[in-house]
Amino acid sequence: MSFTTGQKVRVKLDWPETRGPCHIRTPHYLRGEAGVVKRHLGDFPNPEDLAFARPAASRPLYHVAFDQGAVWHHGLKGNGGTCDELLVEIYEHWLEPI
């Protein structure tokens, strides 16, 4: 699956670290959060495999923007203005369309 600029996506709510040793490049605080694809950055070897010296297939990497207020929804104060966003690099296999 390929995502396009402007497409709404959600970071998969998955916790592979509960199934055994792993390396995860996707921030845990973004799992389950909705964002918007800003751009495709290219295809790169999957760092989750490279970390264990396994063969690493190339996977699409995207810039995905998240509303900062929605991500930090835990009632914390001083977490940015209403137009602030987080821009994060996330591999395609962690994303699902909304």
LINWO-V365729 format. One record per pair of residues at least 24 apart in sequence whose C-alpha atoms are under 7 Angstrom apart, sorted by the first residue. I is the first residue (numbers start at 1). J is the second residue. D is the distance in whole Angstrom. If there is no record, write none. Layout:
BEGIN
i = <I	I>
j = <J	J>
d = <D	D>
END
This chain:
BEGIN
i = <4	5	5	5	6	6	6	7	7	8	8	8	8	8	9	9	9	9	9	9	9	10	10	10	10	10	10	11	11	11	12	12	12	23	23	24	26	33	34	35	35	35	36	36	36	37	37	37	37	38	38	38	39	59	59	60	60	61	61	61	61	62	62	62	63	63	63	63	64	64	64>
j = <37	37	38	39	36	37	38	36	37	35	36	37	97	98	34	35	36	95	96	97	98	34	35	95	96	97	98	94	95	96	94	95	96	48	51	48	90	71	66	64	65	66	64	65	66	62	63	64	65	63	64	65	63	91	92	91	92	89	90	91	92	89	90	91	87	88	89	90	88	89	90>
d = <7	5	5	5	6	5	6	6	5	6	5	7	6	6	6	5	6	6	5	4	5	4	6	6	5	6	6	6	5	6	5	6	6	5	6	6	6	7	7	6	5	5	5	5	7	7	6	4	6	5	5	7	5	7	7	6	5	7	6	4	6	5	5	6	6	6	5	6	5	6	7>
END
